[in-house]
Amino acid sequence: MGRLSNLARNRWRLWSGLRCSFCGRRSDSVGRLVAGASAHICDECITKCVAVLEQHGGFTPASQPGGRSR
C-alpha cells in the first residue's frame, strides 16, 4: 500500500509541474493547458498565436481525413 501512495505522489508532482512550452507558465496559473506530442501550450499563447496568424493573412484550416475541411 505504501508503494501505491508513493506512485500517486509522484504522478501528482509530475502533473502539477506541467508548464506551457512557450511562456513557461505553470498549469495552475493558466485557464487551459493543451498537450501536444512533445510540448504544451496555454490558452493565452494560443490566443496570441491566432492573432499573429490573422495579422499575416490568416490561415487555412487543416484538412480532415477524407478530404473535408473543418
C-alpha beads as a LAMMPS data file, in Angstrom:
LAMMPS data file: protein, C-alpha beads

70 atoms
69 bonds

1 atom types
1 bond types

-500.0 500.0 xlo xhi
-500.0 500.0 ylo yhi
-500.0 500.0 zlo zhi

Masses

1 110.0

Atoms # bond

1 1 1 0.000 0.000 0.000
2 1 1 2.875 2.373 0.704
3 1 1 4.163 1.874 -2.831
4 1 1 0.815 2.878 -4.337
5 1 1 0.723 6.106 -2.370
6 1 1 4.304 6.877 -3.475
7 1 1 3.288 6.352 -7.112
8 1 1 0.283 8.629 -6.636
9 1 1 2.501 11.312 -5.080
10 1 1 4.993 11.075 -7.943
11 1 1 2.219 11.377 -10.535
12 1 1 0.825 14.424 -8.724
13 1 1 4.268 16.068 -8.751
14 1 1 4.649 15.379 -12.461
15 1 1 1.138 16.644 -13.268
16 1 1 1.412 19.762 -11.143
17 1 1 4.773 20.604 -12.725
18 1 1 3.400 20.925 -16.259
19 1 1 4.212 24.231 -17.933
20 1 1 3.476 25.998 -21.187
21 1 1 6.381 25.288 -23.533
22 1 1 6.115 28.824 -24.948
23 1 1 5.695 31.196 -21.982
24 1 1 6.676 28.906 -19.092
25 1 1 3.547 29.470 -17.006
26 1 1 2.519 26.593 -14.760
27 1 1 -0.688 24.657 -15.372
28 1 1 -2.238 26.047 -12.191
29 1 1 -1.827 29.655 -13.384
30 1 1 -3.481 29.346 -16.805
31 1 1 -7.050 28.686 -17.885
32 1 1 -6.222 25.661 -20.016
33 1 1 -3.071 23.793 -20.987
34 1 1 -3.212 21.839 -24.249
35 1 1 -0.854 18.871 -24.589
36 1 1 0.845 18.025 -27.864
37 1 1 3.177 15.176 -28.746
38 1 1 6.171 16.791 -27.056
39 1 1 5.022 20.233 -25.878
40 1 1 2.250 22.064 -24.034
41 1 1 0.645 25.403 -24.911
42 1 1 -1.597 27.535 -22.719
43 1 1 -4.798 29.261 -23.797
44 1 1 -3.165 32.700 -23.664
45 1 1 -0.341 31.645 -26.017
46 1 1 -2.915 30.118 -28.388
47 1 1 -4.772 33.456 -28.443
48 1 1 -1.533 35.318 -29.218
49 1 1 -0.655 32.799 -31.943
50 1 1 -4.029 33.199 -33.635
51 1 1 -3.639 36.999 -33.523
52 1 1 -0.229 36.781 -35.221
53 1 1 -1.587 34.462 -37.906
54 1 1 -4.515 36.808 -38.562
55 1 1 -2.136 39.773 -38.894
56 1 1 -0.257 37.875 -41.589
57 1 1 -3.206 36.940 -43.754
58 1 1 -4.901 34.331 -41.642
59 1 1 -4.565 30.624 -42.083
60 1 1 -6.375 27.812 -43.816
61 1 1 -7.827 25.146 -41.512
62 1 1 -6.137 21.782 -41.839
63 1 1 -7.951 19.159 -43.885
64 1 1 -9.716 16.366 -42.083
65 1 1 -9.299 12.745 -43.178
66 1 1 -11.442 12.096 -46.212
67 1 1 -10.701 15.435 -47.857
68 1 1 -13.225 17.534 -45.904
69 1 1 -12.037 20.750 -44.334
70 1 1 -13.168 21.878 -40.877

Bonds

1 1 1 2
2 1 2 3
3 1 3 4
4 1 4 5
5 1 5 6
6 1 6 7
7 1 7 8
8 1 8 9
9 1 9 10
10 1 10 11
11 1 11 12
12 1 12 13
13 1 13 14
14 1 14 15
15 1 15 16
16 1 16 17
17 1 17 18
18 1 18 19
19 1 19 20
20 1 20 21
21 1 21 22
22 1 22 23
23 1 23 24
24 1 24 25
25 1 25 26
26 1 26 27
27 1 27 28
28 1 28 29
29 1 29 30
30 1 30 31
31 1 31 32
32 1 32 33
33 1 33 34
34 1 34 35
35 1 35 36
36 1 36 37
37 1 37 38
38 1 38 39
39 1 39 40
40 1 40 41
41 1 41 42
42 1 42 43
43 1 43 44
44 1 44 45
45 1 45 46
46 1 46 47
47 1 47 48
48 1 48 49
49 1 49 50
50 1 50 51
51 1 51 52
52 1 52 53
53 1 53 54
54 1 54 55
55 1 55 56
56 1 56 57
57 1 57 58
58 1 58 59
59 1 59 60
60 1 60 61
61 1 61 62
62 1 62 63
63 1 63 64
64 1 64 65
65 1 65 66
66 1 66 67
67 1 67 68
68 1 68 69
69 1 69 70
